[in-house]
Amino acid sequence: MNSEREYNRIIHLCNAARMGGRMDGDLLEDRTREFVSRPRWQSGAEIFWDAVHWYHQDRWANQDTRVFVVVEKDALSGVLAPTCHALDTPLLAARGYPLVTVLYEFAVNEIIPAINETQR
């Protein structure tokens, strides 16, 4: 059973193991907190090469079917994200009971445009 007491005990043990050098700091991810900062470049050339890296065309355009990946556990998104990114497939980590806003935005930004393009 996942009680709050058990959850807090696991957090304490993981933090102690990380601080004590017994657990790799990259082993666990906290996707609920994000450090936000403005992007920075050292030169115009860096901006150009960054833009080249991020530019892509929709691989699913003109296909009969469009794929979306929705997972309940956010922890799985770390495993699936590289493959979804490589295949230009949207990934939504619903986290159990997602807010209606998240599902609405997903439908408006991803699913409805695909339906309008007659994709299944």
N, C-alpha and C positions, 0 to 999 in steps of 0.2 A: 504494500500500500504506500502511495506517495503522500506522506503527511508533510506539513511544513517543517516539522521538527527534523524529519529524516533529510529533507531537501537542504536545510541549513547545515546539518552535520556533514553532508557530502561537500557543500561549498567550502566549509571550514577545512576539511581534509584536503581538498584539491588546492586551496590557497596555501596551506601549510606545506604541501608537497612541492608546489611551484617555488615558493620562497626558500625552501630548504634545498633546492636543486635536485629533487627526486623526480620531478615531472617536468617535461619539456614545456616551455611557455607557449609554444605553438600547438600543443596537443588539443586544447579546448578553445572554442570560439564563443564569444558573446556577441550575438548579432542583434541584441536589443539595445545596445548603446553604440553610438557612432560619433566619432570625432569629425567635426565638419570644419573645413578650411578652404580657402580659395586656392585654385590651382596656381602653380608658379612655374615659370620657365626661365632659363638663363639667357635665351636668345630667340630671335625670330625663327631660326632653323629648328630649334627644339619644338616650338609650337607647330611648325609645319610637319615634322615627323610624327608628332603626337596625333595630329589630324589624320595623317595617312594611316596610322594604326587603327583609328576608330572608324574610319569610313568603310561602309559596306553597303551593298545593295540587298534588298529583300530576297533571300533565297527561296522563300515560299510563294512569291508572286507568280501568278500564272500556273499554280499547281491546283489540282482538284481538291486536295486535302491540306489543311494547315494543322500543325501539331502544337499543343500547349501542354506544359507540364505543371501540375498542381500537386503539391505534397502537403501533408498535414504537419509534419515535423520540420521545423526550421533547420535542425541539425542535418537533415538530408540535403538541404540546398547546397551546402558546402561540397558534398560529394557529387551532386548532379550539375552544379553550375558550370564547370569547365566544358562538359559535353554539350549542355544546352547552349552555351555561348558559341561553341564551335559550329553547332548546327543551326544557329540563329533561331533558337526556339525559346519563347518566353517561359520563364519559370516563376511561379508564385508559391511562396511558403505560406500556407494559410494559417499556421499556428493554432490548430485546434478549432476555436470558434472565432473566425475572422470578423472584423467589423464589416458591416454592410457597405461602408464607404469603399473599402479595399476591393470587395467583390464587384461593386458597381463600376469603379474605375477600370478594373480588369475587363469587365464586359464591354464598356464603352470604348476603351482604347485598343483592345485586342480582338475580342470575339465578334462584336457587331461589325467592325470593318471587314473581317474575314467572311462573314455571312453575306455582307453587301457585295463582296467580290465573288459570290457564289461558291465559296469554299465550304467543305464539310469539316 
